[in-house]
Amino acid sequence: MHVPDGFINAPTSAVTGVVAAGAIAVSLRGARRELDDRTAPLAGLVAAFIFAVQMLNFPVAAGTSGHLLGGALAAILVGPYTGVLCVSVVLLMQGILFADGGLTALGVNITDMAIVTTVVAYAVFRGLVKVLPRGRRSITVASFVAAVLSVPAAAVAFTFIYWIGGTTDVSIGKVATAMIGVHVLIGIGEAVITALTVGAVVAVRPDLVHGARDLRQTLQLRVHGELVDAPAADETPAGARTAPVAARTSRRTLWVTGLVTSLVLAGFVSFYASANPDGLEKVAADKGIDKKAEEHASADSPLADYGVKDVTNARLSGGLAGVIGVGTTVVAGSAVFWAVRRRRTGGDVSPTAVENV
């Protein structure tokens, strides 16, 4: 789904760039309400995990592969605003360092892969959570359905953008049929990855999962201008309305486990990923969309095409590139989210109220 340079004309790319910039500005403001000292580190890890899993192309049809987009996963784990930022950080790292996704098409890619997937997935997820029985299993089921639908939604969005500003004369009906058809299949893979990951985190730290906040009704108190969790139920006076969920692992253990998993996936497992073109690449080649594709501005990057320049061993080259990508993404993402967290103001909540979250 990474759109290269040359697929979409300059005016349309510029408009999507404006849309993307506006969405990021809104997301930066919204993320201040979603992030706290516990979840800000998780957001950086989510970005790194998405980067790693996007390297794992899986076969979906004859000669075609797919990979995680990540919008649903990010939105459910850390919130929709932070989710947009997570995927945007990944796309920026991929475009600049790895020549994956055109730089002039960055606005198209953020609009399609970060905004559309996150908004659609989170809307579906919240709607399902409200009607399903309250429990961890419902969170997993809702995650699966939301992820399934988010991928063909992104395919529809690309088709619409291509209809407006495509650089080749191709029947839009054929493009739509091919794009939606293959991305429905990719959506199933996305859903499995998303549901398994969300389910795993909810099992050990439901208090850190944004989409599972309804499972935890804990009061927060404002102390010296900062929101802090009220004491656990056995430490509160009789009648206090707290119901904290017991954590099965520490935040540090979760973070380290997630980072190690991301490094292993990107540095080792990625070597066994499908080499077939992904959904967009396959459709572009079959329908002639790629006739005016341009060479990437970062084609000479030392990490272009997810390999380290001058390292001749393919396994070592790809593994090193994956590890560098995960490390760069987690550092960049963590810096962004900590900066957003520190800019959080007391105006988000009443200074005297005790609120349920």
C-alpha positions, 0 to 999 in steps of 0.5 A, a space after each residue: 500500500 506504500 504509494 511511490 512517486 509518480 502514481 499520483 499527480 503533483 496537485 493531488 499529492 499537494 492536497 493530500 499533503 495538506 490533509 495529512 499535515 492538518 490531521 497530524 496537527 489535530 492528532 498532536 493535540 488529541 494525543 495529549 489527552 491520550 498519553 500519560 507517563 505509563 502509555 507514552 513509552 508504549 506508543 513508541 514501542 507500538 510504532 517500532 512493532 508496526 515497522 517490524 511487522 510491516 517487513 513480514 509480507 505474507 502470501 494472500 493469493 497467487 503471486 501476491 503478498 500483503 503486510 500489516 498496515 497497523 492503523 487498527 492496532 495502533 488505534 486500539 492500543 494507544 488511541 486514535 490520535 496517537 495511532 495516527 502519529 504512530 503510523 505516520 512516524 513509521 511511514 516517515 522512517 520508511 520513506 526517508 531511510 528505506 526508500 519505501 513509499 515516495 517522498 512526494 507521495 508522503 501525504 497520500 500514504 499518511 492519508 491512506 495508511 495512517 488516517 483512513 485505517 485508524 479512523 475506520 478501525 477505531 469507529 468500528 471497534 468502539 461501535 462493537 465494544 458498545 454492543 458486545 458483552 463487556 470483557 476481554 474476549 469482546 476486545 479481541 473480537 472487536 479488534 479483529 473485525 475493525 482490522 479486517 474492515 480497515 484494509 479494504 477501506 484504505 484500498 477504497 481511499 487509494 482508488 478515490 485518490 487515484 481517480 482524482 489524480 492518477 497519472 495513467 489512463 486506466 479504468 477506475 472500475 478495474 482498479 477498484 475491483 482489483 484493489 478491494 478484492 486483494 485487500 479484503 484478503 490482506 485484511 484477514 491477515 491484518 486482523 489476525 495479527 491485530 487480534 493476537 497482539 491486542 489479546 496478548 497485551 490485554 491479557 497482561 496489562 489491560 490498564 495500558 490498552 486504550 481500547 480496553 479502558 472500559 474494563 477498568 474503572 479507576 478513579 484518578 486524582 489531581 496531585 500537584 497538577 498531575 493526574 495520578 491513579 487512586 490507591 487500589 481497592 484494598 487501600 481506599 476507604 469504604 465506598 470508594 469507587 475503584 476497580 483496578 485491574 491486576 497487572 500480570 507483568 510490569 511496564 518495563 517487562 512489557 516494553 522490553 518484551 515488545 522491543 525484543 520481539 520487534 527486533 527478532 521479527 525485523 532482524 531474523 523472521 523478515 528474511 522468510 517473508 514472501 518475496 511476492 509483490 504486495 497488493 498495490 504493486 501487483 495491481 499497479 503492474 497488472 493494470 498499468 498504474 505504474 507506467 509513470 512511477 519515478 525513482 525514489 529520491 532516497 534510492 541511494 540511501 545506505 538502507 534502501 530496499 531494506 538492505 545495508 549497502 555493501 553488505 553482500 550476505 542477503 540474510 545479514 544485510 536485511 537483518 541489520 536493516 531491520 534492526 536499524 529500522 526498529 531502533 530508529 523508529 522506537 527512538 524517533 517515536 518515543 521522542 515524539 510521544 514524550 514531547 507530546 506528553 510533556 506538553 499536556 496541560 491541566 486544561 484537559 480536565 477539571 483541576 478539582 474534580 475526581 474523574 473516572 477514566 
